[in-house]
Amino acid sequence: MTGITPIVIQAEEEANIYNITRKSKDKEIEKPAEPKEWQHPADSIKITETQEIQDDQGIHIYTDGSKNENGVGAGIAIFRDGEIEKKLKYKLNSNCTNNQAEQLAIVKAIEEIDKTYISDCIRNTIVIHTDSRVTIQSLKNYRIHNKLVEEIRRKTTAIERKGWNITFKWIKAHDGNHGNEMADKLAKEATKKRDISYSKIPKSQIIQQEKQKSIEKWQTQWDQTSKGSATKKFFPNIKDRLKQKIKITPNLTAMITAHGKTKAYLHRFKIIESPECTCKAGQQTVEHLIYECSKLQTERQTLITNITTGAWPVPENELIKNYRKQFIQFVNSIDFEVINTEAVT
């Protein structure tokens, strides 16, 4: 109910993450750059996020990344004086992220310029265009030391010392820019390649994979246990529960767990003599209070009115998933002392 992963599953998750990222040699893990590899802040790179139109003279490089059902790819389109000169495609490990693909494209683009082009004193400018705001912001933030981000900084500084003048520019994706559309197409094509050019998986991806495994394990245990039958009616799916932010109250706890407050529960533990509801229409269970009890007719009618579908009764899992705010208001409006007071005859 609380949305907290069972401690045994959580412990296994943490152990698996540690073993994979620290001990296992089966996977290449992308680790942050070591301090000795960090670029000195004084060697800052030039970044512009303006959308003003620039002339197409010099070298303009468009980079992009793609992650889809085929895999992960990076695409590069190099233009010189407005004419396309090179198209490059690189495939990454399928567990790599789109951000890694965006950043690898820039690294490979700089490497290509360094080995292929010679700087001249007339037009020695290079503009590298990317639609990745994450990459631009990472390059600007010198507290971020991701491996690829530091590699971009280092290679940019190295090539500028050879006479190049490099500027990074953010461009809006899918906005009709020919170079950006070409890089996007190349990145998608790269996902279908066989040869992998980059296979280091970020720790964040490992954590995400292990969390997903934990949820699946938790779901299996939840499906198989004979306990918590009342709660299962509200939360049959663990993943759905984890997406919901719920403020726990005594009334809500009693209703969702069927523990405490209801006469059926109190009778089961011999705290009171009868499980019968004071409305005289049956045992006072959670289901009875939600759907039947005449003493809650006013509160129930408010709930029904606030449910836009107009369909009633609504199953417990749909009440908490689709009408959470309205249902919690209904539950918290129940005064158990009042409804459990017998009418004086």
Secondary structure, 3 states (H helix, E strand, C coil): CCCCCCHHHHHHHHHHHHHHHHHCCCCCEECCCCHHHCCCCCCCCEEECCCCCCCCCCEEEEEEEEEECCEEEEEEEEEECCEEEEEEEEEECCCCCHHHHHHHHHHHHHHHHHHHCCCCCCCCEEEEEECCHHHHHHHHCCCCCCHHHHHHHHHHHHHHCCCCEEEEEECCCCCCCHHHHHHHHHHHHHCCCCCEEECCEEHHHHHHHHHHHHHHHHHHHHHHCCCCHHHHHHCCCHHHHHHCCCCCCHHHHHHHHCCCCCHHHHHHCCCCCCCECCCCCCECCHHHHHHCCHHHHHHHHHHHHHCCCCCCCCCHHHHHHHCHHHHHHHHHCCCHHHHCCCCCC
